[in-house]
Amino acid sequence: MITHINVTQPYNWAMVQAFLSRRAIAGVETCGPLSYARYFDERPFYSVTTDDSTKENHSAGVNQPSSWFCATYEPELARFTVELHLHKAECADAVIANITRVLDAHQAMPVITKALLTAGFAANELTPGIRLPATWSPFEALIRAIVGQQISVTGAVNILNRWVGDIRSEKSMTSTGATSHALQQYHFPNPHEISTYDTSNLPMPKARQQTLNVAGTFAQNNALLSVNNVHALLALKGIGPWTVNYVLMRGLSAPDVFLHNDLVVKNQLKRFAIDPQQAAPWQSYVCIQLWEHANT
């Protein structure tokens, strides 16, 4: 199916594209000059369109080929054209809503601009059309945050490329040839797959390897779709406030999260005489603005 996502203006596609392309996992997602495409598991979106009595845990169970979309930005029309391939059309609205969230396409820019100015930024210090690009899911944000602890974005993506590739290859080899070929699973691994994966060969400290498995187990039993469940991650060894706040910001697109203990944010606060709390309930965009200054 083909559909469209209207985009509020101004829209800084360049910064959204930079975020997505730097973190793209090989075989899962691609980011071109004007497009973002990825494979995904559509089953978690079924629960969005059903009542509580029919909700299921889709982390394990019957396998299903990956779904796919490609969103192409058309700046002259202020919209994304989305090509979407699903198994069940009834989850289309929920999937489109998530794509819209990832691209931060519907944010009211006058409100964000006013909040940043209230926090103390000068008008010439603002990034026009600033956005909060996100990850596909809170669980993916959690795994990315754990893998990325104390290493560069490039280093984290290299590990994820290897790890996700190994999980998919391992799953393919444990299936029959015909089933494996037909399955065509390319999406980011689910909590069950990560909880049971042998992380001992991943290039990271043993404690972090164990945290990945524990996080997978936690997410199987506690969907990371609420703020309370995300905050409950603090009870897990190896997960601290920075990780939880990152999941809230990038995984749930929470607009009022400020990463006080982020090193880049701390350094940038020395440059700008601002009070992030004055931007509430939009403090996440203060973080994004500070990160943007660090990147320029």
Steps between C-alpha positions, in 0.01 A plus 500: 500500500601862442410773745626843608613664822464877504791682663476818704740771385776593531636145503871431533523180300880533490533446877245217499677334210839538672371335817342207317780440251777498764313234698363287215546127560607310190226280359237655727477860385633739237505877485543682172526871419120539518374169634495264794408133463501204738375151567291450812289246683141614467361265768551741794265740321214249503439567869451869422196414290343242735352508847683374810335158483666419169844650555785257454869488578658504157861474624505128433276244338415453134747672273390741232690663213605859555281786389657801329453867428677782320425862585618751239508868590355742247596846631312684226179330614585503872430132537641147502371250247497161673509166322384241750495120477297327773353158568190641669366832376311569822824596678588762234385799706712394799805442280458838326470667840830344602674608179369852566645485853840377380519786250348751747291625211209660687671717761370856544812701429382839636446333838848343497664824393328691778611240758863518388499880511343488847780269613749770405621425151541801273306493173821460300595197712196297394508231234216575253245220487668307783358152553524203736567198276432174677564126495242253373409371847583554868659154511728580207594828671586305815726253319670775303563694822654200677721407205606863459618553858841671502565449128438704185186482288703336224639242741152417628359462149788268404414275794130506415573419135693191605258397773176540306659323203604210724151469651340490158757250365464281808122500465527416132723199568261360760209509252435266211635626172159568349364668813812709547489627144133588524524658842710800391547648846715812490353709782669595827505203741218473752542467880482119491777477240728732695430341839607157369795608285853408615650846542838375626673566168386860467790747538396659829544441874341184637268702726358681196455172313292373790300823516389447140358156581334627817347793311355259245343290775358808672345630177333163433305536823467879515410681178701822488200702388444690824714742695462284812636189329792694357584642844484144639811425291700677771465185712714308248875482553685704239215738419513851643319832463667593170380181333147537635480862386633405157228237463238755602631759255586287197277198557179666623569848358430652841528878445604604851813297578830669580817290518680687777776239523579486128861605444430695180207679663715592800770644276252697292335647810832674569461686170140614534339693784174306498263345752361177345214482751356819355433308179266252671312305373743497206838437665584216260539762228749689716713184499462467126601865452809456717600185311453687173740771617753232593476357148563832325 
